[in-house]
Amino acid sequence: MSTISPAHELVLDHITVRFGGLTALDDVSLRVPEGRVVGVIGPNGAGKTTLFNVVCGFVAPGSGTLTLDGRTWRPRPHHLNRLGIARTLQGVGQFNGLTVLENVLVGARNSRNAGARNSRDAGARDSRDAGAGDSRRAGGEKGLRQDALAALQRCGVADYAHAHPGTLPYAIRKRVELARALVANPRILMLDEPAGGLDAGEISWLADLIREAGTTVLLVEHHMDLVMSVCDEILVLDFGRPIAYGTPAEISADEKVTEAYLGAAA
């Protein structure tokens, strides 16, 4: 698949997930090397979101292992941000009682909690006084705000910074969701149906954003034009089983994929 060192990739190895008598994932393996855009496609109910939930720690596999940076890993949802993993949702999961800017600040603050604690611990070990520590924290909050505004600008929605999400069109809220994920500068960006509800122009903009993200991307998406235009490799699932893996050209030419997914969507 890739010559990238296993010390810099996420690996799912023979993952199986069962919910009662239903097998949601059946012996699924996937490598997500650093800096690559890897897509996961398949018909409704194929297990795509379950795979995401395994990576995020919301679902524990019945068998199989995950490794991150060459080490066995048991994901926990509350550890994702400190590990540099950010995920968007199929819809929009924003806090309507907060402004757009405040929503993005949630992502910024969470991504830096560990670093802030480390800075304070280091400060406690040197000879600086508490006043200097207060100054650092104040500067840090200003920096977070600047980062949040920059993420909104990057996603083309900075003009809505002081609006509340519930008052905005769906396509704008999707951009806010992306800004909240990107503000953390994640090493792995997980996008779950990011093109849902977007028109052709918005999808074209999204494709450019993914190409220019400068990070590892794991993408679940139904819009095949988007998947084929941005992904380096694609995993195809059908009823929880992996039926194909390869480049967009290889996937497009695979008869099993045409029958299971592309043909069904035609």
C-alpha positions, 0 to 999 in steps of 0.5 A, a space after each residue: 500500500 505505502 512505504 510510509 513508516 508504520 510509526 506514522 500511521 493508523 492501522 485497523 487490523 482484522 476488526 470485527 464488530 457485532 451487535 447481537 446477531 448483526 455483524 456490522 464489521 467483518 474482519 476489516 483491515 485498513 492502513 491510513 498512512 500519514 499525509 494520505 487521504 483515505 476514503 471509506 465507501 459502500 451502500 447504506 448499512 455497509 459499516 462505514 460509520 461503525 468503522 469511524 466509531 471504532 476509531 473514535 472509541 465509541 464502539 469496542 471491536 469484538 476482535 482485532 486490534 488498532 495501532 497508532 504510531 506503531 503501538 497497540 491503541 485502545 481509543 477513548 473519545 476524551 483522548 482524541 483531541 490530545 492525540 491530534 484526532 478530530 472528527 466531524 459528524 454526518 450532520 452538525 453537532 453545534 451548541 446553539 446557545 453559543 456563537 459560531 466563534 465560541 463553538 470553534 473555540 471549543 475545538 481550539 481549547 480542547 486541542 490545547 488543554 494538554 499543552 497548556 497543562 504542560 506549560 503550567 507544570 514547566 512554569 511551576 518548576 522554574 523561578 518565574 512568579 505567578 504573575 508571569 503565569 497569569 500573563 501566559 494564560 491571558 496570551 494563550 486565550 487571545 491566541 486561541 481566539 485568533 486561531 478560531 477566527 483564522 479557521 473560520 476565515 479558512 472555511 469562508 464563514 468568518 462573517 458569521 463569527 458572532 451569529 448563533 448556529 441555529 439561525 444559519 443555513 445548513 451549508 454554512 453550519 457545515 462549514 462551521 463544523 469543518 472550522 471547529 475540526 481544523 482549528 485543532 490542526 489535527 494530525 488525523 481529520 475524520 470527515 463523516 459525510 461532509 458533503 451531505 446537504 451541499 450543492 455542487 459549488 459547495 462540494 467543489 469548495 470542500 474538495 479543494 479544502 480536503 486537498 489543501 488540508 495538509 494532514 491525514 484525512 479519513 473520509 466517509 462519503 456518498 458523493 462519488 465524484 468527491 471521493 474519486 477526486 480527493 482520495 489516494 486510496 479507497 476501502 469499499 465495504 458491503 454488509 460490513 465486509 471489505 470487498 475492494 481496496 485501491 486507488 480511485 482508478 482501481 476502484 472504478 474498474 472493480 466489478 464487485 464495487 460496481 455491483 455493490 455500490 456504484 451500480 446500486 447508486 446509478 
